[in-house]
Amino acid sequence: MRLLLVADTHVPRRAREMPRQVWDEVESADLVVHAGDWVVPELLDELEARSRLLLAVHGNNDGAELRRRLPEVATAVVGGVRLGVVHETGPRQRREQRMRAAYPDLDLLVFGHSHIPWDTEVDGLRLLNPGSPTDRRRQPHCTYLTCSVTEGRVDDVTLHRLPPRT
């Protein structure tokens, strides 16, 4: 199963729309995972319409309607992988240990908030942050992640760098 991981889209504050490359990935993904900070519900509507499956949470920049429609934490079993999604995980120091303790039953935790790509593993928990496809902040590129999950394994984790917006 092919997954697309995004977070911190901040549409339309940081970008008027999602980059075309990300929409192409949406259409080819079996599951789209969004780790919060949508800003407006219209992007959620469009992603729901264009995704085969969507697993998503709200973030700290999301208003009442997005918080009503999306949970703070979402979980699913996908390809035998126990997957969780959350927006914030706190400071980077000891993140892996805190998240392992907070989510003892997960194999993979996707998170956002920092806009900084992240890929680590501790005691059987893989932590992935796709960065942001629209707001690079202090990073050199806007980014997103793809991966595959099969038979309880997370494989082919790829960080995609987007070209600068024109």
C-alpha positions in Angstrom: 0.0 0.0 0.0 1.4 3.4 -1.0 1.1 6.3 1.4 1.5 10.0 0.9 2.4 11.9 4.1 1.8 15.7 4.4 1.4 18.2 7.2 1.4 21.9 7.8 -0.2 22.9 4.4 -1.5 26.2 5.8 -3.6 26.9 2.7 -4.3 29.7 1.8 -2.0 31.5 4.3 1.4 30.1 3.2 0.3 29.2 -0.4 -2.8 29.7 -2.4 -3.1 26.0 -3.2 -1.3 22.7 -2.8 1.5 22.2 -5.4 0.5 20.2 -8.5 3.2 17.6 -7.7 1.4 16.9 -4.4 -2.0 16.6 -6.1 -0.4 14.1 -8.5 0.8 12.1 -5.5 -2.7 12.3 -3.9 -4.2 10.6 -7.0 -1.6 7.8 -7.0 -1.6 7.1 -3.2 -3.7 4.4 -1.6 -3.8 6.4 1.6 -3.2 10.1 2.2 -2.1 11.0 5.8 -2.3 14.7 6.8 -0.8 15.6 10.2 -2.7 18.9 10.7 -2.5 22.7 10.2 -4.9 22.9 7.2 -6.1 26.4 8.2 -9.3 26.2 6.1 -11.9 23.4 5.7 -12.0 23.8 1.9 -8.7 22.0 1.6 -10.0 19.1 3.7 -13.1 19.0 1.4 -10.9 18.8 -1.7 -8.5 16.2 -0.2 -11.4 14.1 0.9 -12.9 14.2 -2.6 -9.6 13.4 -4.4 -8.1 10.8 -2.0 -8.9 7.1 -2.1 -8.6 7.1 1.7 -7.7 9.9 4.1 -6.4 9.7 7.7 -6.1 13.1 9.2 -6.0 15.2 12.3 -6.4 18.9 13.2 -3.5 21.1 14.2 -2.9 24.2 16.4 -3.7 26.6 13.5 -7.1 24.9 12.7 -10.3 26.6 13.7 -13.6 25.3 15.1 -14.9 23.6 12.0 -11.7 21.6 11.3 -11.5 20.7 15.0 -15.1 19.5 14.9 -14.5 17.3 11.8 -11.0 16.0 12.6 -9.6 14.3 15.8 -6.5 15.3 17.7 -5.1 11.8 17.2 -6.1 9.3 14.5 -5.1 5.6 14.2 -5.6 2.8 11.7 -4.0 -0.5 10.8 -2.7 -0.3 7.3 -0.9 -3.1 5.6 -0.3 -4.7 9.0 1.2 -1.5 10.3 -0.4 0.1 13.4 -0.3 3.8 12.3 -1.0 6.9 14.3 -1.2 10.6 13.3 -0.9 13.6 15.6 0.1 17.2 15.0 2.3 18.1 17.9 4.9 15.9 19.7 6.6 18.6 21.8 10.3 19.4 21.9 12.7 17.4 19.8 14.7 16.4 22.9 13.6 12.9 24.0 10.8 12.9 21.4 11.3 9.3 20.5 11.1 8.1 24.1 8.1 10.3 24.9 6.2 9.1 21.9 7.0 5.5 22.5 5.6 5.9 26.0 2.5 7.8 24.8 1.7 5.4 22.0 2.9 1.9 23.1 0.7 0.1 20.6 1.9 1.9 17.4 4.5 0.9 14.8 4.5 4.2 13.0 3.6 7.8 14.2 3.3 10.6 11.6 3.4 14.1 13.0 3.8 17.7 11.9 4.0 21.1 13.5 7.8 21.8 13.2 7.9 21.9 9.3 11.1 20.0 9.7 11.4 16.5 8.1 12.1 13.8 10.6 12.7 10.1 10.3 13.8 8.1 13.4 13.0 4.9 15.1 13.0 3.8 18.8 12.0 0.4 20.2 9.9 -0.5 17.2 8.2 2.9 16.7 9.1 4.8 13.5 8.5 8.5 13.7 8.0 10.5 10.4 7.4 14.2 9.9 7.0 15.1 6.2 7.8 18.8 6.7 5.6 21.1 4.8 4.7 21.2 1.0 3.9 24.9 1.2 5.9 26.6 4.0 9.6 25.6 4.3 10.3 28.1 7.1 14.1 27.7 7.8 14.4 24.5 5.7 16.0 24.6 2.3 12.9 23.1 0.5 9.2 22.5 0.9 8.8 18.8 1.4 6.5 15.8 1.7 7.0 12.0 2.2 5.9 8.8 0.5 6.3 5.3 1.8 4.9 1.9 1.4 3.5 -0.5 4.0 3.3 -4.2 3.5 3.0 -7.2 5.8 3.7 -5.1 8.9 6.7 -3.2 7.5 7.3 0.4 6.5 9.5 0.5 3.4 10.7 2.9 0.7 10.4 6.1 2.9 11.3 8.9 0.5 11.5 12.6 1.2 10.4 14.6 -1.8 11.7 18.2 -2.2 9.5 20.6 -4.1 10.9 23.2 -6.5 10.7 26.8 -5.4 7.3 28.4 -6.1 7.2 31.0 -8.9 
